[in-house]
Amino acid sequence: MRERGNHTLQPTALVNEVYLKFDRQNKLDIQGRTHFLAMSATAMRQVLVDHARQRKAQKRGGDALLVELDESGIVDDGRAQDMLDLRRAGEAVRTRRDGGASSRCASSPASPRSRSRAS
């Protein structure tokens, strides 16, 4: 797998983050060089994944202020009834315009077979 060239987390910063991660643990039981390298590799992977998640969150407005909406103020009962009445009126107008046919049937063109040929 090829890596991007424009990393925002430099190798020195990555090593520092891993050191801080190890330093925060109260008891670090290292059982040899191989074990230390395996633990370091795992910690580096975790730091890189966390960094990537933070970057993607920022790209998608992760640092934006979160505002909760009160849905009760969006549409009150009287306005909702007005909207329903308007929709019903629109459907009635379409039905009259289309001669009682559904809007799907009225808007579809006649098939070529049903048209009469003028000779």
N, C-alpha and C positions, 0 to 999 in steps of 0.2 A: 504494500500500500504506500502511495506517495504522500508526503506531508506537504502542507502549505508552506510557502516561504515567508509569509508575513505574520509570523506568530507575535502576539502581543505579550506573551509570557516568556521572558528570556530564560536561558538555562540557569543562570545564577539565581534568578528569582524563584525558579522551580526548586532548586536545591535548598534555598532558604525556607520556602514553604514546607518542604518535607522535614527539615530540621525542626521548625516550629511545631509541626504536627507530632514529631517524636518527643519533643520537649514537653508538650502538654500532657502526655501520658505519664501517669504516676510511676508505673512499673513497666519497664521495657526489658523483656527477657530475650536477649539475643543469644543464640546457641551456636555461633560460629560465623565465619565470613559469608558462606553461601546463604545462610538464614538471613543475615543482615542485608545482603543484596536483594534477596527475594522480598523482604519487607519494604525495602526502599523502592523497588520497582512497583509494588502494589500501591504504596503511598503516592508515588509520582503519578501513576495512572489516575488515582482518585483526585489529586490536585488538578490535573489537566482536564478531567471530566467536569469538575466543579467550575473551573475557569470558563470552559466552553459553555456550560449552562448559563452562567452569569452573563457572558457576552451575548448569547442569543436572547436572553430575557431583556437586555438593554436595547437590542435591535428592535424588539417588538414592544417597546414602551414599558419595560419592566420597572423603570424608575419613575413612571408617571403616577400622579396622585390618583388613588382609587376613591371614587365617589359612589356612594350607595344611593339608589333612587327609591323614592317613596311612590309606589305604583298607585296608591289611592288618589293622588293628585293628577295623574296623567289624563284619565278620562273619567269624568263624573257620570252619574247615572243618567242625568238629563241629556248630556251630550252623546252618550252611548245610544240612547233611544233615537236621537236625531239622526245619528249615523245609520242605524238600522232602517229607519224610515226612508232615508235617502237611497239606500241600496235597493230597497223594495220598489221604490218609485222608478229607479233606473231599470230594474228587471221588467217592470210593467211596460215601460216605454219600448224596450227592446222587443218584447213579445208582440206588442201592437205593430211595430215597424216590420217585424218579420212575418206577420200574418199568423201568429200562433205557432210557427215552427221554432224549433230550438235554434239557438244562435250557431251551433255547430253545423246543422243541416243547411241553414240559410246562407252561411258564409262560404260553404264549399261549392266550387263551380260544378256545373253539370258535366257528366262524363261525356266523352266524344261520341260514344255509341248512341246516347239518348238524343243527340242533336239531329235534326232533320237536315238533309242535304237539299240545297236549292240547285235545280238543274237548269 
